[in-house]
Structure formats: C-alpha cells, structure tokens
Amino acid sequence: MLRRLVFYKKSTIAFFATLGIFFSSSAFRLTPPPLSSYPSDTIPVVDKPFVYDSLTEKEKRFPEFAIAGLDVAEGLEATLFASEPTISNPTSIDVDHRGRVWVCDAYNFRPNIHGDAQPRSKQDRLTGDRILILEDTDGDGKADLTKVFYEGPELDAPLGIAVLGNRVIVSQSPYVWLFTDDDGDDKADRKEIIFRGISGSKHDHGVHSFVFGPDGKFYFNFGSEGRQLLDARGRGFYDKYDQPINFRNYREGMVFRCDQNFKNLEVLGDNFRNGLEVAVDSYGSVWTSDHDEDGNESVRINYVMENGNFGYTDEMDGTTWRINRTNLEDDIARRHWHQNDPGVVPDLLHTGSGSPAGMTVYEGQLLPRQFQNQIIHADAGPNVVRGYPTVPDGAGYKATIIDLVKGTRDKWFRPSDVCAAPDGSLIVSDWYDPGEPDADIGPLDRNRGRIYRIAPPKTPYVSPKYDLTSPQEATDALQSANMATRYLAWNALVKMSFKAEPPLSELLHRYNAEPRLRARALWVLNNIEGVSSRHLENSFRNINPNLRITALRAVRQRNSDPTEYIKRLTTDRDPAVRRECALAIYRNHTYEALDVWLQLADQYEGNDRWYLEALGIGGYKQWDRLFKAWLNKVGDPLKNPAYRDIVWRSRSKYTIPYLARLTAESDSSLKSRLRYFRAFDFVPTSYDKSMALLGITQKKIPDHIPVSKYALYHLGKDFIQDSYWGKIALVRLLNETYGTEDYMELVARYEPAFENERLYQLAIERPDTDLGREAGRQLLRQAPNSYIWYKLEHSNSEKQLALLASIKAVGSQNSLTVLASVAAGSVYTLPVRLRAARYLGGSWEGEEFVLKLLKENRLNGEVKAAALDGISQAYRKEIRDEADKYLDFNNGGANKNVF
C-alpha cells in the first residue's frame, strides 16, 4: 500500500533552486544564502497544512517540494539527497563503498534533439559532461559535499557508470572508458579506452552500464544500435571456443560478460531491442528490461537465459513483429517479441507502456521483506520505481509488480537509475522533466535532476566500515547490499587465498544463512586455487536448488569440460537445475553430452517453455545427432503429447516427417496446428522438406484447403514459381478454390500468369461484388497492359462496362489511366465512354484525379458531366464543394469535345 505525503509550508523556506555555490579546489559545498537574496515570487507564505495539489505549477517544480509529489511504499520514506543546480540530467548513477553517489551528469544527452548544448549558466561554462561525486558527510541523508571527478569535451552524453574501488567504468558509445584515481584525491588521474567501435553515439540504444557479478566478472549490454565491440586497439574478440566473435551472427541488442581485465568476452544473449542496464543476482542469474517500439505497451522484463535468442526480430529474416507470419500471437505484447516462435526465450513479465531504465537486484535487508531479493527497476515512462517479486515456475520464473516509489501527483518524476547503498537503502536518480512524447527524444529538460534516498523513516545514512585485510571482516563486507563493497571484498578475499577459507567456509555451510550470501561465499571459494573442490562437491548435494545451480555455474567457469559434474544433476528433482544442465552442454559435442541431453529430454513433461528452450540451446548445431538418437530411444515421439513440443523446437532434418503428420491431424483445431507449419521455417531447407510440404497438399482431410494453403506458403513463392511440382500443387488448389476468396488469396500471393483469363472472367461476371473487384484489381497488377487493352478493344459493350466496373475502385495510376483513356477514346461507344468517366471518381485517388482534370480544363461536354456526377456523392465535403464550381448549367452538356 502506498501512503500519501503531506507537507507544511513555512513562512521562510530555503529553496535548493536558489542555493549559493562556493567552490574549493576539489569540491564545492552547498550553503543557503541569506533570505534577502531569494526572489520574492519564490517564497510561499502559508502557515496551514496543505497537500501537493494546493501548490501552483511553478511551486511544484521547486526541489523543496520534490517529495510531496511522490507516493512511497508503506514502511519507507523518500528524502531528497540532491537536486539542481548541483546536478542536471542524471542518466546513470552508482554508489561506492563509502555511500557516495557518483552521477553521470549528462547535460549533453541527445543535443541533436534538443538543439546544440548550451552551458548551464554564464558562470558555469562547461567543456563537456561531468562525473560528479555527491557525499553526505553528516549522515542526514542529504548530500552536502560535491566533487567533480572528471569533466571533459570527450565526455558527451555518457549512459553508464560503475565505481569499483579506485576504478570507474564509464560507458558512452563509441567507447567504454576506464578512469583511475591513482592518488586517492577523487580526481581521475588516468583515462583508458577499454572498448571501442560501438555504434549508437548519443543514442539510448548504445552501450550501457557495467555491473559486478558474484563470480568476479563484469556484465554489461548494448542496445540495437551497438552492433559490435572492439578492444582498445581496435581488434575483435575470440570466444571461449577459440572462435572469432562474428557480430553478424547476432541480432540487435546484446548482453555480455567479461573478466575484470576486460578479456574473455562472452555473448550471453542477443536480439533485445534496448535494455538500459542488466542486473545480476548472487546465484549468477542475469536480468534485464527491454524497451518496446513506442505505442505498443510491450515493455518486458527478462531472465537472460545463457546463449538465448530474445526475439525482437525474426530469427530467420530479421524482420520486425509487424510482418505477418504463421501462428501469430494473439496480443501485440507477445507478438512484439515473437513469443510463439521456436527458439525464442520466453519473457518473464510484460509491464505495459514505459521507458525502462536502470535496474538492480536488491539483496539487502533494510527494505521491507516484499522488496528483498527482488528486481528493483526504474521506469521513467509511468513515473515509477517498481519491485518484481519473482518465484520459480517450472524451469523458469513468474513475477508480479509492486510499486516502490511513484510520481502519482508529480509526473515530472522520471527515474533513470536505482542502486543499493552500503547501508541497504536505495538511491534513485531522476531526470525530472515533463516527459517525452517519443522515446527517441529523451529528457526534455536538461537543466534539472534529482537524487532520492529510499529507506525506513528516520534511518541515518551511515556506511559500515570494514578492514579488508581481515578475512572475517572481508567476508562480512561480501554480504553487503552494495555492489562496490562486494567488489572490494571479493578481490580482497581471493587475494588472501587460503587465509580466507575459514570464514567463507563457515558462511557457505551455515544452514540458516540467507542462501544468496552462501552463494557469494561459494563463488569466491571457486576462485581460490586448492580449496574450491570440496566446497563445490558439498554444494552439488545442497538441499537448496539455487545453490546446486550456483555450483554448476561455478564449475563451468573453472573447468573446460564440466560434463562429469553436469551428469550428476541430469536427474535432479528440480526442473530449473536440469535447465542449467541443458544450457551447460551448449556446443559440447561429446558422447557424454549426448547422453545428458537424452536424459534431460526424457524428463520433459510438457507446458514448460523455459525447459524446452534450454533443450534447444543445448542442441545448438548438433540437432541431427541428438534428434536421431532420441528417436531411436523413444520410437514415435508423437505418441507422447509432451514430446510434440520437442519436435516443434527441433532444428533437425529428421523432424520433417513428424511436422508433416502434426500439420495434418485434423482431429485438433487448425489454429493449434499452425505452430507446426511455423516450425518448418526453422528446419534447414532441403529436398525432403519441400516434398513433405508438397505431400501435405495432397492429404484428403476435412480442412484440406486451408492446410494446403499453409503448406504452399511455407514452400515459398520462389519454389512455387520455379518448380514443376510446385506449380502442379498450386494449379490443383486453384482449381479446387476457383470463384472463392481462397482462390483470390492464392492468386494474389503467387501471381500466376496462367490465371489471367480466369481472373478476367471473374471480373466481368461479378463486377459489382467484392470478389469481382478483387479480380479486376489483381488483373491490373499482374497482367501486362497489352492484355487489358486487348480485352477492352475486342469485347462487346457489356463486357467492356463490366471490366471497367471491376477496376473503378482500385485508384492506382494504372486503373485511372485506363478509365481516362476509355473516356477520351473515340473507338468506344458513348455509353461506355460516359460510364468510364463516371467511374473515374470511384476511388479516393480518383476523386482527386477528376478535380485535377477539371482544373486543367481537360474535361468537356457529356464526359465532364459524367465525371462530375461520379464525384457528386464523394465522402469528403471539400471534394463535393470543389466539384460544384465546375457545374455548367448553360451548356447542358452539349459540347462533345473532351480533353
């Protein structure tokens, strides 16, 4: 439940918007100026209680009243940590181990939209954007000391920041920079390029923030404009299989993982549109949001299943969701992400419309229980910071939505990022602007910006201090809610080696400890040579499935061939554990991996898309051998309803006859069988595939015609036009459907020239029906002009009029030319000419064409009268009014000269 905040005005109020700024060599403090310095129109004087709506629009924008416009979850309060003029347009934030808030002060974000970037003020002429450090020195939850860590002209709309000890990673396409403070004065002493060549400069869809994972690696992503990554010297990367990473093999936005030295780059998933940040929990699970194409209410939250395709564009041809395909999803939110296609990882949650921004997994204990160990997400579109309570669901997850902070009354609240501080409170950045009519525009007011702290009421802002040379204190620090603290503790413990084992072991094996903290201990122990094995052995037998998953993930990172460990878990009672086993054999072509996959497939019970897609990822580039072995084991897979899903997901040539059988099972609805037609698209093209689809057209089943239409569709237009057997199948179906909408659909798709004569017959026999008009339209589209004119010149008046009637509503340049030429031609009888002139106005485009002819004085006499009569009932009043200007009541239409 949200509670509404009520404020009291005071007779004298110090406004942040007018605070003085006094600089020192490395920092500036905020000190309120004397009351006399405030403009008189900014000092409201009201001594009684008020609610936010009692403020004027101008007052609502003052930082003094920032909190009044927000609703905060029960048990929490929001306090204003910092605001303009100290910061402006905060695109990304991070909180260091001391509780200081680091801000990408990106005033220059999207200047191509907002106009050329201008300095904030005459007194503050900037050379570029800034990285600021905001510090609360007295623990009251408000920043009172600000430092400029770095400012420079090359810092131009940065979108991500990660603070890791004395290293700061700043993401800004086309670069990712590493800033290092060597002497501890909170100034950058060195700046290095660690990645380059990334597209999406000054674009939301470029490279985003780095986060530190429990495995000691960095995680990050870029959106659909990123396209590639190169190292500092402009070279490409090799994957862990010693193969060059070819970015042409991936689609759109991508999620990555790399070592702390920025080596060993891995692609964890692709085909996102644009998530502004990834979040990693203590088990090593990766989460992200994704921005839909605006207006579709399809923002989504994803669990990043390793090596998964996340469905923004069609896997086969790269087209978007707007292109028609077989087995379309019923709602746009699912259609947007190709959720019905085999090979697409399912979405965790759809949140509707929005502008998803930064996110974190909150693993602290200061916030109420409902937000603990959950994804926390800033979404600027609906003005909200949310929690997504997530629970297991088969081999995957399901989630709900709980609002944490919402701009219920102040729609300028547009949160851009959220981080956990060392004390367990949340720090939220806010663009604070009036919104965006289009997501490509970005913040509309770059002069404002807010930082909030979210915590239980009256909680002081004090960061715990740890002696990281002490194994026990470093282990305590590893349990922090704050990522920067965990980073320092992780590296200190790994460096201690054997000395760190006792407290880590105690935490790992403490049965009543939070499992996520135990997982963190396991990750560190996994990176200490000589001590990891026995702890991993125990963890493989742990009662908590998440710790078994963590153990498997840890082994995979340390062992080039973890198959023996994978085999221990292939019959695990928990489907999520078995999911990890399937993911673990990706690109593993050993006999042991084959046995693992067969055991996992045997345990698939149906209705679990997460499990199914994990089997698909495990079968990558080895489907033929896996599927053949599976058939030898199970016999006819169609006898088991669950196994039909595996047939649908397979990419093997051995799948073809089973897909053909499934499409023809008329005892189930055609809609339920469309998924199998779609699956044909993902099976490699071959003679067997073509023959199977042709065979479907010959099956005598009750819904033979629609089934045959789908079979031809998935054979493809080129095959039908170039193949003898394809033409035979098409002709057979055309003969069966002649004179129906199915016939017209087939002709429109394949445009067979041998159907021109039958199209002509339909057009002249049924010119006043939808079918006849469609026939006329299609005849104009596919027949040569000479054919149309031959029919007009060698037919009687009745057929001429019928053909003209069938094309009157087409409105194309070709149809208007035919009608105008007949109206003007002396070889046609007057009734035919007059009817052609009247038909000129039979379409929207034709009405405008008639007016053009009238303005140019190219219509006369009876032909003019007929053309005017044709638009006298036009839908558009402006057409009718314009036509009235050309009525000739004196001539009576006697003038027979036209054009």
Secondary structure as GFF3:
##gff-version 3
##sequence-region A 1 899
A	DSSP	beta_strand	2	4	.	.	.	ID=ss1
A	DSSP	beta_strand	7	8	.	.	.	ID=ss2
A	DSSP	three_ten_helix	16	18	.	.	.	ID=ss3
A	DSSP	beta_strand	20	23	.	.	.	ID=ss4
A	DSSP	beta_strand	27	31	.	.	.	ID=ss5
A	DSSP	three_ten_helix	35	37	.	.	.	ID=ss6
A	DSSP	three_ten_helix	40	42	.	.	.	ID=ss7
A	DSSP	beta_strand	49	50	.	.	.	ID=ss8
A	DSSP	three_ten_helix	52	54	.	.	.	ID=ss9
A	DSSP	alpha_helix	57	60	.	.	.	ID=ss10
A	DSSP	three_ten_helix	63	65	.	.	.	ID=ss11
A	DSSP	three_ten_helix	67	69	.	.	.	ID=ss12
A	DSSP	beta_strand	71	73	.	.	.	ID=ss13
A	DSSP	beta_strand	77	83	.	.	.	ID=ss14
A	DSSP	beta_strand	90	95	.	.	.	ID=ss15
A	DSSP	beta_strand	101	105	.	.	.	ID=ss16
A	DSSP	alpha_helix	111	114	.	.	.	ID=ss17
A	DSSP	beta_strand	130	135	.	.	.	ID=ss18
A	DSSP	beta_strand	145	151	.	.	.	ID=ss19
A	DSSP	beta_strand	160	164	.	.	.	ID=ss20
A	DSSP	beta_strand	167	172	.	.	.	ID=ss21
A	DSSP	beta_strand	175	180	.	.	.	ID=ss22
A	DSSP	beta_strand	190	196	.	.	.	ID=ss23
A	DSSP	beta_strand	211	212	.	.	.	ID=ss24
A	DSSP	beta_strand	218	222	.	.	.	ID=ss25
A	DSSP	beta_strand	230	231	.	.	.	ID=ss26
A	DSSP	three_ten_helix	247	249	.	.	.	ID=ss27
A	DSSP	beta_strand	253	258	.	.	.	ID=ss28
A	DSSP	beta_strand	266	272	.	.	.	ID=ss29
A	DSSP	beta_strand	278	280	.	.	.	ID=ss30
A	DSSP	beta_strand	286	290	.	.	.	ID=ss31
A	DSSP	beta_strand	299	303	.	.	.	ID=ss32
A	DSSP	beta_strand	308	309	.	.	.	ID=ss33
A	DSSP	alpha_helix	332	335	.	.	.	ID=ss34
A	DSSP	beta_strand	349	352	.	.	.	ID=ss35
A	DSSP	beta_strand	356	362	.	.	.	ID=ss36
A	DSSP	three_ten_helix	369	371	.	.	.	ID=ss37
A	DSSP	beta_strand	374	379	.	.	.	ID=ss38
A	DSSP	beta_strand	384	388	.	.	.	ID=ss39
A	DSSP	beta_strand	390	393	.	.	.	ID=ss40
A	DSSP	beta_strand	396	399	.	.	.	ID=ss41
A	DSSP	beta_strand	402	406	.	.	.	ID=ss42
A	DSSP	beta_strand	415	420	.	.	.	ID=ss43
A	DSSP	beta_strand	426	430	.	.	.	ID=ss44
A	DSSP	beta_strand	450	455	.	.	.	ID=ss45
A	DSSP	alpha_helix	471	478	.	.	.	ID=ss46
A	DSSP	alpha_helix	483	496	.	.	.	ID=ss47
A	DSSP	three_ten_helix	497	500	.	.	.	ID=ss48
A	DSSP	alpha_helix	501	508	.	.	.	ID=ss49
A	DSSP	alpha_helix	515	526	.	.	.	ID=ss50
A	DSSP	alpha_helix	532	540	.	.	.	ID=ss51
A	DSSP	alpha_helix	545	558	.	.	.	ID=ss52
A	DSSP	alpha_helix	563	568	.	.	.	ID=ss53
A	DSSP	alpha_helix	575	584	.	.	.	ID=ss54
A	DSSP	alpha_helix	591	602	.	.	.	ID=ss55
A	DSSP	alpha_helix	609	618	.	.	.	ID=ss56
A	DSSP	alpha_helix	623	634	.	.	.	ID=ss57
A	DSSP	three_ten_helix	637	639	.	.	.	ID=ss58
A	DSSP	alpha_helix	643	649	.	.	.	ID=ss59
A	DSSP	three_ten_helix	653	655	.	.	.	ID=ss60
A	DSSP	alpha_helix	656	663	.	.	.	ID=ss61
A	DSSP	alpha_helix	670	680	.	.	.	ID=ss62
A	DSSP	alpha_helix	687	696	.	.	.	ID=ss63
A	DSSP	alpha_helix	704	715	.	.	.	ID=ss64
A	DSSP	alpha_helix	717	722	.	.	.	ID=ss65
A	DSSP	alpha_helix	724	737	.	.	.	ID=ss66
A	DSSP	alpha_helix	741	750	.	.	.	ID=ss67
A	DSSP	three_ten_helix	753	755	.	.	.	ID=ss68
A	DSSP	alpha_helix	756	765	.	.	.	ID=ss69
A	DSSP	alpha_helix	770	782	.	.	.	ID=ss70
A	DSSP	alpha_helix	785	793	.	.	.	ID=ss71
A	DSSP	alpha_helix	797	807	.	.	.	ID=ss72
A	DSSP	alpha_helix	813	824	.	.	.	ID=ss73
A	DSSP	alpha_helix	830	839	.	.	.	ID=ss74
A	DSSP	alpha_helix	844	855	.	.	.	ID=ss75
A	DSSP	alpha_helix	861	870	.	.	.	ID=ss76
A	DSSP	alpha_helix	877	884	.	.	.	ID=ss77
###
